[in-house]
Amino acid sequence: MMRDSLLPAAVIFISALAIAGAILLRPTGFDRCLDIVSSDINRQAGSATLDPRDVEAQAARICAGNDAR
């Protein structure tokens, strides 16, 4: 009898964990901004080789509003 009630409880618990994980791993607006601005910087650079860390740092400054585009 006890075993019958544990299975649905375990399924509900695992489902709740999956939903919580999906919410926590969802990209934020800042992450989306970084992706868009980084790809724009790379596109504008043309064939120049850019350091990905410099591109991400510049994109972060733009997304944070600390640098003019």
Phi and psi restraints in degrees (range 20) as a CNS / XPLOR table:
assign (resid 1 and name C) (resid 2 and name N)
       (resid 2 and name CA) (resid 2 and name C) 1.0 -65.6 20.0 2
assign (resid 2 and name N) (resid 2 and name CA)
       (resid 2 and name C) (resid 3 and name N) 1.0 -35.9 20.0 2
assign (resid 2 and name C) (resid 3 and name N)
       (resid 3 and name CA) (resid 3 and name C) 1.0 -65.0 20.0 2
assign (resid 3 and name N) (resid 3 and name CA)
       (resid 3 and name C) (resid 4 and name N) 1.0 -34.1 20.0 2
assign (resid 3 and name C) (resid 4 and name N)
       (resid 4 and name CA) (resid 4 and name C) 1.0 -65.8 20.0 2
assign (resid 4 and name N) (resid 4 and name CA)
       (resid 4 and name C) (resid 5 and name N) 1.0 -31.4 20.0 2
assign (resid 4 and name C) (resid 5 and name N)
       (resid 5 and name CA) (resid 5 and name C) 1.0 -86.1 20.0 2
assign (resid 5 and name N) (resid 5 and name CA)
       (resid 5 and name C) (resid 6 and name N) 1.0 -18.3 20.0 2
assign (resid 5 and name C) (resid 6 and name N)
       (resid 6 and name CA) (resid 6 and name C) 1.0 -74.0 20.0 2
assign (resid 6 and name N) (resid 6 and name CA)
       (resid 6 and name C) (resid 7 and name N) 1.0 -35.8 20.0 2
assign (resid 6 and name C) (resid 7 and name N)
       (resid 7 and name CA) (resid 7 and name C) 1.0 -62.3 20.0 2
assign (resid 7 and name N) (resid 7 and name CA)
       (resid 7 and name C) (resid 8 and name N) 1.0 -51.4 20.0 2
assign (resid 7 and name C) (resid 8 and name N)
       (resid 8 and name CA) (resid 8 and name C) 1.0 -62.4 20.0 2
assign (resid 8 and name N) (resid 8 and name CA)
       (resid 8 and name C) (resid 9 and name N) 1.0 -36.0 20.0 2
assign (resid 8 and name C) (resid 9 and name N)
       (resid 9 and name CA) (resid 9 and name C) 1.0 -64.9 20.0 2
assign (resid 9 and name N) (resid 9 and name CA)
       (resid 9 and name C) (resid 10 and name N) 1.0 -40.3 20.0 2
assign (resid 9 and name C) (resid 10 and name N)
       (resid 10 and name CA) (resid 10 and name C) 1.0 -65.7 20.0 2
assign (resid 10 and name N) (resid 10 and name CA)
       (resid 10 and name C) (resid 11 and name N) 1.0 -41.1 20.0 2
assign (resid 10 and name C) (resid 11 and name N)
       (resid 11 and name CA) (resid 11 and name C) 1.0 -63.8 20.0 2
assign (resid 11 and name N) (resid 11 and name CA)
       (resid 11 and name C) (resid 12 and name N) 1.0 -43.1 20.0 2
assign (resid 11 and name C) (resid 12 and name N)
       (resid 12 and name CA) (resid 12 and name C) 1.0 -64.0 20.0 2
assign (resid 12 and name N) (resid 12 and name CA)
       (resid 12 and name C) (resid 13 and name N) 1.0 -42.2 20.0 2
assign (resid 12 and name C) (resid 13 and name N)
       (resid 13 and name CA) (resid 13 and name C) 1.0 -63.9 20.0 2
assign (resid 13 and name N) (resid 13 and name CA)
       (resid 13 and name C) (resid 14 and name N) 1.0 -45.2 20.0 2
assign (resid 13 and name C) (resid 14 and name N)
       (resid 14 and name CA) (resid 14 and name C) 1.0 -65.1 20.0 2
assign (resid 14 and name N) (resid 14 and name CA)
       (resid 14 and name C) (resid 15 and name N) 1.0 -39.2 20.0 2
assign (resid 14 and name C) (resid 15 and name N)
       (resid 15 and name CA) (resid 15 and name C) 1.0 -63.7 20.0 2
assign (resid 15 and name N) (resid 15 and name CA)
       (resid 15 and name C) (resid 16 and name N) 1.0 -41.8 20.0 2
assign (resid 15 and name C) (resid 16 and name N)
       (resid 16 and name CA) (resid 16 and name C) 1.0 -63.7 20.0 2
assign (resid 16 and name N) (resid 16 and name CA)
       (resid 16 and name C) (resid 17 and name N) 1.0 -39.8 20.0 2
assign (resid 16 and name C) (resid 17 and name N)
       (resid 17 and name CA) (resid 17 and name C) 1.0 -63.3 20.0 2
assign (resid 17 and name N) (resid 17 and name CA)
       (resid 17 and name C) (resid 18 and name N) 1.0 -41.0 20.0 2
assign (resid 17 and name C) (resid 18 and name N)
       (resid 18 and name CA) (resid 18 and name C) 1.0 -64.1 20.0 2
assign (resid 18 and name N) (resid 18 and name CA)
       (resid 18 and name C) (resid 19 and name N) 1.0 -41.7 20.0 2
assign (resid 18 and name C) (resid 19 and name N)
       (resid 19 and name CA) (resid 19 and name C) 1.0 -66.9 20.0 2
assign (resid 19 and name N) (resid 19 and name CA)
       (resid 19 and name C) (resid 20 and name N) 1.0 -43.2 20.0 2
assign (resid 19 and name C) (resid 20 and name N)
       (resid 20 and name CA) (resid 20 and name C) 1.0 -62.6 20.0 2
assign (resid 20 and name N) (resid 20 and name CA)
       (resid 20 and name C) (resid 21 and name N) 1.0 -40.2 20.0 2
assign (resid 20 and name C) (resid 21 and name N)
       (resid 21 and name CA) (resid 21 and name C) 1.0 -63.6 20.0 2
assign (resid 21 and name N) (resid 21 and name CA)
       (resid 21 and name C) (resid 22 and name N) 1.0 -41.7 20.0 2
assign (resid 21 and name C) (resid 22 and name N)
       (resid 22 and name CA) (resid 22 and name C) 1.0 -64.0 20.0 2
assign (resid 22 and name N) (resid 22 and name CA)
       (resid 22 and name C) (resid 23 and name N) 1.0 -38.8 20.0 2
assign (resid 22 and name C) (resid 23 and name N)
       (resid 23 and name CA) (resid 23 and name C) 1.0 -67.5 20.0 2
assign (resid 23 and name N) (resid 23 and name CA)
       (resid 23 and name C) (resid 24 and name N) 1.0 -43.0 20.0 2
assign (resid 23 and name C) (resid 24 and name N)
       (resid 24 and name CA) (resid 24 and name C) 1.0 -69.0 20.0 2
assign (resid 24 and name N) (resid 24 and name CA)
       (resid 24 and name C) (resid 25 and name N) 1.0 -30.0 20.0 2
assign (resid 24 and name C) (resid 25 and name N)
       (resid 25 and name CA) (resid 25 and name C) 1.0 -90.8 20.0 2
assign (resid 25 and name N) (resid 25 and name CA)
       (resid 25 and name C) (resid 26 and name N) 1.0 -2.1 20.0 2
assign (resid 25 and name C) (resid 26 and name N)
       (resid 26 and name CA) (resid 26 and name C) 1.0 -65.5 20.0 2
assign (resid 26 and name N) (resid 26 and name CA)
       (resid 26 and name C) (resid 27 and name N) 1.0 134.2 20.0 2
assign (resid 26 and name C) (resid 27 and name N)
       (resid 27 and name CA) (resid 27 and name C) 1.0 -64.5 20.0 2
assign (resid 27 and name N) (resid 27 and name CA)
       (resid 27 and name C) (resid 28 and name N) 1.0 142.7 20.0 2
assign (resid 27 and name C) (resid 28 and name N)
       (resid 28 and name CA) (resid 28 and name C) 1.0 -87.9 20.0 2
assign (resid 28 and name N) (resid 28 and name CA)
       (resid 28 and name C) (resid 29 and name N) 1.0 172.5 20.0 2
assign (resid 28 and name C) (resid 29 and name N)
       (resid 29 and name CA) (resid 29 and name C) 1.0 -61.9 20.0 2
assign (resid 29 and name N) (resid 29 and name CA)
       (resid 29 and name C) (resid 30 and name N) 1.0 -35.6 20.0 2
assign (resid 29 and name C) (resid 30 and name N)
       (resid 30 and name CA) (resid 30 and name C) 1.0 -65.7 20.0 2
assign (resid 30 and name N) (resid 30 and name CA)
       (resid 30 and name C) (resid 31 and name N) 1.0 -40.9 20.0 2
assign (resid 30 and name C) (resid 31 and name N)
       (resid 31 and name CA) (resid 31 and name C) 1.0 -62.3 20.0 2
assign (resid 31 and name N) (resid 31 and name CA)
       (resid 31 and name C) (resid 32 and name N) 1.0 -42.0 20.0 2
assign (resid 31 and name C) (resid 32 and name N)
       (resid 32 and name CA) (resid 32 and name C) 1.0 -64.8 20.0 2
assign (resid 32 and name N) (resid 32 and name CA)
       (resid 32 and name C) (resid 33 and name N) 1.0 -40.2 20.0 2
assign (resid 32 and name C) (resid 33 and name N)
       (resid 33 and name CA) (resid 33 and name C) 1.0 -61.2 20.0 2
assign (resid 33 and name N) (resid 33 and name CA)
       (resid 33 and name C) (resid 34 and name N) 1.0 -44.8 20.0 2
assign (resid 33 and name C) (resid 34 and name N)
       (resid 34 and name CA) (resid 34 and name C) 1.0 -58.1 20.0 2
assign (resid 34 and name N) (resid 34 and name CA)
       (resid 34 and name C) (resid 35 and name N) 1.0 -44.5 20.0 2
assign (resid 34 and name C) (resid 35 and name N)
       (resid 35 and name CA) (resid 35 and name C) 1.0 -61.4 20.0 2
assign (resid 35 and name N) (resid 35 and name CA)
       (resid 35 and name C) (resid 36 and name N) 1.0 -45.8 20.0 2
assign (resid 35 and name C) (resid 36 and name N)
       (resid 36 and name CA) (resid 36 and name C) 1.0 -66.6 20.0 2
assign (resid 36 and name N) (resid 36 and name CA)
       (resid 36 and name C) (resid 37 and name N) 1.0 -48.2 20.0 2
assign (resid 36 and name C) (resid 37 and name N)
       (resid 37 and name CA) (resid 37 and name C) 1.0 -68.0 20.0 2
assign (resid 37 and name N) (resid 37 and name CA)
       (resid 37 and name C) (resid 38 and name N) 1.0 -39.6 20.0 2
assign (resid 37 and name C) (resid 38 and name N)
       (resid 38 and name CA) (resid 38 and name C) 1.0 -61.3 20.0 2
assign (resid 38 and name N) (resid 38 and name CA)
       (resid 38 and name C) (resid 39 and name N) 1.0 -44.5 20.0 2
assign (resid 38 and name C) (resid 39 and name N)
       (resid 39 and name CA) (resid 39 and name C) 1.0 -67.1 20.0 2
assign (resid 39 and name N) (resid 39 and name CA)
       (resid 39 and name C) (resid 40 and name N) 1.0 -33.5 20.0 2
assign (resid 39 and name C) (resid 40 and name N)
       (resid 40 and name CA) (resid 40 and name C) 1.0 -66.8 20.0 2
assign (resid 40 and name N) (resid 40 and name CA)
       (resid 40 and name C) (resid 41 and name N) 1.0 -41.9 20.0 2
assign (resid 40 and name C) (resid 41 and name N)
       (resid 41 and name CA) (resid 41 and name C) 1.0 -62.3 20.0 2
assign (resid 41 and name N) (resid 41 and name CA)
       (resid 41 and name C) (resid 42 and name N) 1.0 -45.4 20.0 2
assign (resid 41 and name C) (resid 42 and name N)
       (resid 42 and name CA) (resid 42 and name C) 1.0 -63.7 20.0 2
assign (resid 42 and name N) (resid 42 and name CA)
       (resid 42 and name C) (resid 43 and name N) 1.0 -38.7 20.0 2
assign (resid 42 and name C) (resid 43 and name N)
       (resid 43 and name CA) (resid 43 and name C) 1.0 -66.1 20.0 2
assign (resid 43 and name N) (resid 43 and name CA)
       (resid 43 and name C) (resid 44 and name N) 1.0 -41.9 20.0 2
assign (resid 43 and name C) (resid 44 and name N)
       (resid 44 and name CA) (resid 44 and name C) 1.0 -69.5 20.0 2
assign (resid 44 and name N) (resid 44 and name CA)
       (resid 44 and name C) (resid 45 and name N) 1.0 -25.3 20.0 2
assign (resid 44 and name C) (resid 45 and name N)
       (resid 45 and name CA) (resid 45 and name C) 1.0 -72.2 20.0 2
assign (resid 45 and name N) (resid 45 and name CA)
       (resid 45 and name C) (resid 46 and name N) 1.0 -17.8 20.0 2
assign (resid 45 and name C) (resid 46 and name N)
       (resid 46 and name CA) (resid 46 and name C) 1.0 65.6 20.0 2
assign (resid 46 and name N) (resid 46 and name CA)
       (resid 46 and name C) (resid 47 and name N) 1.0 -123.3 20.0 2
assign (resid 46 and name C) (resid 47 and name N)
       (resid 47 and name CA) (resid 47 and name C) 1.0 -92.0 20.0 2
assign (resid 47 and name N) (resid 47 and name CA)
       (resid 47 and name C) (resid 48 and name N) 1.0 1.3 20.0 2
assign (resid 47 and name C) (resid 48 and name N)
       (resid 48 and name CA) (resid 48 and name C) 1.0 -68.0 20.0 2
assign (resid 48 and name N) (resid 48 and name CA)
       (resid 48 and name C) (resid 49 and name N) 1.0 144.9 20.0 2
assign (resid 48 and name C) (resid 49 and name N)
       (resid 49 and name CA) (resid 49 and name C) 1.0 -90.1 20.0 2
assign (resid 49 and name N) (resid 49 and name CA)
       (resid 49 and name C) (resid 50 and name N) 1.0 121.1 20.0 2
assign (resid 49 and name C) (resid 50 and name N)
       (resid 50 and name CA) (resid 50 and name C) 1.0 -112.9 20.0 2
assign (resid 50 and name N) (resid 50 and name CA)
       (resid 50 and name C) (resid 51 and name N) 1.0 145.5 20.0 2
assign (resid 50 and name C) (resid 51 and name N)
       (resid 51 and name CA) (resid 51 and name C) 1.0 -74.5 20.0 2
assign (resid 51 and name N) (resid 51 and name CA)
       (resid 51 and name C) (resid 52 and name N) 1.0 122.5 20.0 2
assign (resid 51 and name C) (resid 52 and name N)
       (resid 52 and name CA) (resid 52 and name C) 1.0 -57.2 20.0 2
assign (resid 52 and name N) (resid 52 and name CA)
       (resid 52 and name C) (resid 53 and name N) 1.0 -31.6 20.0 2
assign (resid 52 and name C) (resid 53 and name N)
       (resid 53 and name CA) (resid 53 and name C) 1.0 -68.3 20.0 2
assign (resid 53 and name N) (resid 53 and name CA)
       (resid 53 and name C) (resid 54 and name N) 1.0 -38.0 20.0 2
assign (resid 53 and name C) (resid 54 and name N)
       (resid 54 and name CA) (resid 54 and name C) 1.0 -66.6 20.0 2
assign (resid 54 and name N) (resid 54 and name CA)
       (resid 54 and name C) (resid 55 and name N) 1.0 -40.5 20.0 2
assign (resid 54 and name C) (resid 55 and name N)
       (resid 55 and name CA) (resid 55 and name C) 1.0 -62.8 20.0 2
assign (resid 55 and name N) (resid 55 and name CA)
       (resid 55 and name C) (resid 56 and name N) 1.0 -45.8 20.0 2
assign (resid 55 and name C) (resid 56 and name N)
       (resid 56 and name CA) (resid 56 and name C) 1.0 -65.8 20.0 2
assign (resid 56 and name N) (resid 56 and name CA)
       (resid 56 and name C) (resid 57 and name N) 1.0 -38.5 20.0 2
assign (resid 56 and name C) (resid 57 and name N)
       (resid 57 and name CA) (resid 57 and name C) 1.0 -64.6 20.0 2
assign (resid 57 and name N) (resid 57 and name CA)
       (resid 57 and name C) (resid 58 and name N) 1.0 -42.8 20.0 2
assign (resid 57 and name C) (resid 58 and name N)
       (resid 58 and name CA) (resid 58 and name C) 1.0 -64.8 20.0 2
assign (resid 58 and name N) (resid 58 and name CA)
       (resid 58 and name C) (resid 59 and name N) 1.0 -42.7 20.0 2
assign (resid 58 and name C) (resid 59 and name N)
       (resid 59 and name CA) (resid 59 and name C) 1.0 -62.6 20.0 2
assign (resid 59 and name N) (resid 59 and name CA)
       (resid 59 and name C) (resid 60 and name N) 1.0 -39.7 20.0 2
assign (resid 59 and name C) (resid 60 and name N)
       (resid 60 and name CA) (resid 60 and name C) 1.0 -64.2 20.0 2
assign (resid 60 and name N) (resid 60 and name CA)
       (resid 60 and name C) (resid 61 and name N) 1.0 -39.8 20.0 2
assign (resid 60 and name C) (resid 61 and name N)
       (resid 61 and name CA) (resid 61 and name C) 1.0 -63.8 20.0 2
assign (resid 61 and name N) (resid 61 and name CA)
       (resid 61 and name C) (resid 62 and name N) 1.0 -41.5 20.0 2
assign (resid 61 and name C) (resid 62 and name N)
       (resid 62 and name CA) (resid 62 and name C) 1.0 -65.6 20.0 2
assign (resid 62 and name N) (resid 62 and name CA)
       (resid 62 and name C) (resid 63 and name N) 1.0 -46.1 20.0 2
assign (resid 62 and name C) (resid 63 and name N)
       (resid 63 and name CA) (resid 63 and name C) 1.0 -66.3 20.0 2
assign (resid 63 and name N) (resid 63 and name CA)
       (resid 63 and name C) (resid 64 and name N) 1.0 -30.2 20.0 2
assign (resid 63 and name C) (resid 64 and name N)
       (resid 64 and name CA) (resid 64 and name C) 1.0 -81.0 20.0 2
assign (resid 64 and name N) (resid 64 and name CA)
       (resid 64 and name C) (resid 65 and name N) 1.0 -8.3 20.0 2
assign (resid 64 and name C) (resid 65 and name N)
       (resid 65 and name CA) (resid 65 and name C) 1.0 83.2 20.0 2
assign (resid 65 and name N) (resid 65 and name CA)
       (resid 65 and name C) (resid 66 and name N) 1.0 17.8 20.0 2
assign (resid 65 and name C) (resid 66 and name N)
       (resid 66 and name CA) (resid 66 and name C) 1.0 -99.1 20.0 2
assign (resid 66 and name N) (resid 66 and name CA)
       (resid 66 and name C) (resid 67 and name N) 1.0 6.8 20.0 2
assign (resid 66 and name C) (resid 67 and name N)
       (resid 67 and name CA) (resid 67 and name C) 1.0 -151.4 20.0 2
assign (resid 67 and name N) (resid 67 and name CA)
       (resid 67 and name C) (resid 68 and name N) 1.0 138.3 20.0 2
assign (resid 67 and name C) (resid 68 and name N)
       (resid 68 and name CA) (resid 68 and name C) 1.0 -74.8 20.0 2
assign (resid 68 and name N) (resid 68 and name CA)
       (resid 68 and name C) (resid 69 and name N) 1.0 144.3 20.0 2
